[in-house]
């Protein structure tokens, strides 16, 4: 087998050394994904740029600056994997204009977002391959954008099933909760909870809603004004969020209309904890939750339907527990972090070996 130096580039600053707790108790095991790559590039790379370039980089958006520096260092790797929308689009455009880069594999999930759609139409031919997880979005990329299905590998999204796992205190479920910020419809949840005695904590300090390609960040204070006395709001650390999930009879994921899988992280965390999920039925959220098997779907923006679903599971704890157990079993079979790492690596290797994706996005056999 050909040995290649495959590098990972992402925005932000990766920890110098992630926790190596194999039990998954202290923190999610992000190092499993990092260890797949010979080199990791993040924004700390810009601190080591030559003085003249460093001054230029500081004047640029981080995605563009990092793309330029990673491209400049292309002799350090044989292939580059980018996992950040802004970085990916910048690197893709740079590669298209200069045409002297190494194979570029992008990890993307929202092809219909205007900024992504426009960039892919203009510069997508520079991409060697794409790894994605929402089936609706892969279909959009193939049938609406005309990207070759053979270059778009489909994997199942992940959750660290060791960190997010059932806790001993799960029997004492005295609340429900919601979490996450992307495309969340918390005003509808607050309206649904008004007049009930169901306690709920919303674990966030803001929401971000994308409309026509423009994202708006709304601080929690804006929607907290309509919260009734049975609702509390505030961000939680991963371990605090895990404890909150453990105390919750179920988790609610209220979503704004979207054609991608917003909410997938919280849904999988909840299912891994053995909790059912009540989720808005959006066009894009189709790959994980099964209605009345591992949770309940409700129409987008329908406070009455959401209230009915909340009361149904709150008043039937055995029904909720059975759904949660089925959700945990589903996660263990299809969505573990370990499986995700293997599947992404297999997709990258297949693309570099010339093995195209099957019609459904699966990695074809060599």
DACORMO-V714347 format. One record per pair of residues at least 6 apart in sequence whose ideal C-beta (glycine too) atoms are under 6 Angstrom apart, sorted by the first residue. I is the first residue (numbers start at 1). GAP is how many residues later the second one is. Records with the same first field share a line. If there is no record, write none. Layout:
# DACORMO-V714347
I=GAP + GAP
This chain:
# DACORMO-V714347
4=74 + 75
5=33 + 72 + 73
6=31 + 32 + 73
7=30 + 32 + 70 + 73
8=29 + 32 + 73
9=32 + 61 + 71 + 73
10=32 + 73 + 74
11=51 + 73 + 76
12=30
13=29 + 30 + 31
14=26 + 28
18=12 + 13
19=7 + 8
24=136 + 138 + 139
28=132 + 135
29=131
32=305 + 309
33=308
34=6
36=305 + 309
39=38
41=29
43=19 + 23
45=24
46=11 + 19 + 23
49=8 + 20
57=8
63=23 + 24 + 27
64=26
66=21
67=20 + 23 + 24 + 27
71=23
74=27 + 28
78=24
79=23 + 24 + 273
80=22 + 24
81=24
82=6 + 9 + 24
83=24
88=18
89=30
92=31 + 34
93=30
95=6 + 9 + 31
96=27 + 30
103=25
104=23 + 24
105=23 + 24 + 243 + 246
106=21 + 24
107=24
108=22 + 24
109=23 + 24 + 25
110=6 + 150
111=26 + 29 + 30
112=28 + 147
113=100
114=99
115=98
120=25
124=23
129=22 + 222
130=22
131=22 + 213 + 216
132=6
133=22 + 24
134=126 + 127 + 150
135=152
136=123 + 148
137=123
138=14 + 16 + 223
141=6 + 11
142=7
150=206 + 207
152=205
153=194 + 204 + 208
154=207
155=188 + 189
156=178 + 179
157=107
158=177 + 179 + 182
159=109 + 110 + 113 + 176
160=177
161=111 + 170 + 175
164=105 + 108 + 109
166=107 + 108
167=79
169=77
170=76
173=76
175=24 + 72 + 73
176=24 + 72 + 73 + 74
177=24 + 67 + 71 + 74
178=11 + 24 + 74
179=24 + 87
180=86
181=23 + 25 + 26 + 27
182=26 + 80
183=26 + 72 + 73 + 75 + 79
184=23
185=69 + 70 + 71
186=16 + 37
187=36
188=66 + 113 + 115
189=65
190=36 + 37
191=112
192=111 + 114 + 115
193=7 + 38
194=34
198=116
199=31
200=31
201=31
202=31
203=33 + 38
204=31
205=15 + 30
206=11 + 13 + 14
207=11
208=7 + 9
209=7 + 47
220=13
224=9
236=8
245=28
249=71
250=25 + 26 + 63 + 70
251=19 + 24 + 26
252=26
253=10 + 13 + 14 + 24 + 26
254=26
255=7 + 8 + 25 + 27
257=25 + 43
258=24 + 26
259=24 + 25
260=24
261=23 + 24
267=10 + 21 + 22
268=67
270=7
271=56 + 60
272=59
274=50 + 54
275=49
276=19 + 44 + 47 + 48
277=12 + 18
278=18 + 31
279=10 + 18
280=20
281=16
289=6
291=6
293=33
294=29 + 32 + 33
295=28
296=13
298=7 + 8 + 11
299=6
313=7
346=17
347=16
350=13
355=9 + 11
358=6
